Amino acid sequence: LSIRRQRQMCIRDRMDNLARFISVYPNPANDFAGVEIDLIDRSDVVINMVNAMGQTVYTEAQALDAGTQKLNLETSNLSSGLYFVNVNVNGVSKTLRLNIAH
């Protein structure tokens, strides 16, 4: 395996030890989007949403209990387009794509 592929697998394995799944919905979103995360243990979670130009347009940080947690992101004030939702759990990140269509 390439070094890059090994690193990706290592990060995925570390996230698997923290969260069973992470999803963003609906996709595309209109006025609101949801982030659903199933945490194995109580964790510090930071969510950053970045637009296609690399500008951070939303940030939220909180400690969440173990189990399935749902966070709402207001997207009504954002322009239509592609965004990247970065979910950081105890220092391990996963990035998901979100399209916003008004």
N, C-alpha and C positions, 0 to 999 in steps of 0.2 A: 504494500500500500504506500501511496505517496505520503509525505509528511503532512500536507494539507488535509488529506482525507483522514489520516489518523487523528489529527487535532479536532476535526469536525466530529468524529465518532466519540472522542473523549468528552467534548462539550455536551454532546447528546446524552451520553451515559451519565454525566454529572447532573443534567437536568432531569433525567429519568429518576434519579434518587431524590429529587425535590418535588416534582409534580408529575401526576399521572398523565395529565393532558392540559394543553393551553389552546384556546381557540378564540377567534374574534368573529363576530356575527352581527347583523346580517352583512353579507358582502355581495353587492355593494350596500353601503349604508346611506341613509338620508339625514335625518335629524339626530339620531342617536346610534351608537354602536355599543356592543357589549363585549367585554373580555371575560371569558369563563376559564377558571383555573382550578384544577383539582389538586390541592396540596397534600403531601404526605404528612407534614408536620407544620406547626405554626411557623410562619416565615415572614421575613421582611420582603415586601414586593414593591418595585418601582416600575411604573409604566410611563414611557415616553413615546409620544407620537411625533414623527418627523415628516415634513412634506418632501416632495421630490427635489426641492432645492437645498435640502439639508437643514432647514430651519426647524427647531423644536417648536411645536404648536400646542403641546399639551404635556403636562407632567403631573404625576400623582404618586405619592409614596405612602405606604401604610403597612402595619403589621396585620397579617390575616391569619385566621385560625385554620387548622387542618380541615380538609374536606373541600367540597365544591363551593367556590366563591364566585360571585358575579359582580363585575364593576361596570357602571354605565359611563360612556364617554359621550359628551355632547358634541355633535359634529355639525349642528345647524349653522354655526358661524364660520365654518371652514369652506373654502372654495372646493368645487368638484375637482376630483383628480385622485392620483395615487398617493398613499401615505404608508409609512412603515411604523408599525406598532412594536416597540421593543419592550418585552416583559422581562424584568430582571428579578430573579428569585434568589435571595441570599448570595448575590454576587455572580450568579450564572444567568446569562441572557439567552433569549430566543426572540427572533424578529419575525413578525408576520406582516403580510401585505394587507392593506385595506383600501378599497376603492370607495370614494364618496361621490354620489351622484344626486344632485338636487333637481 
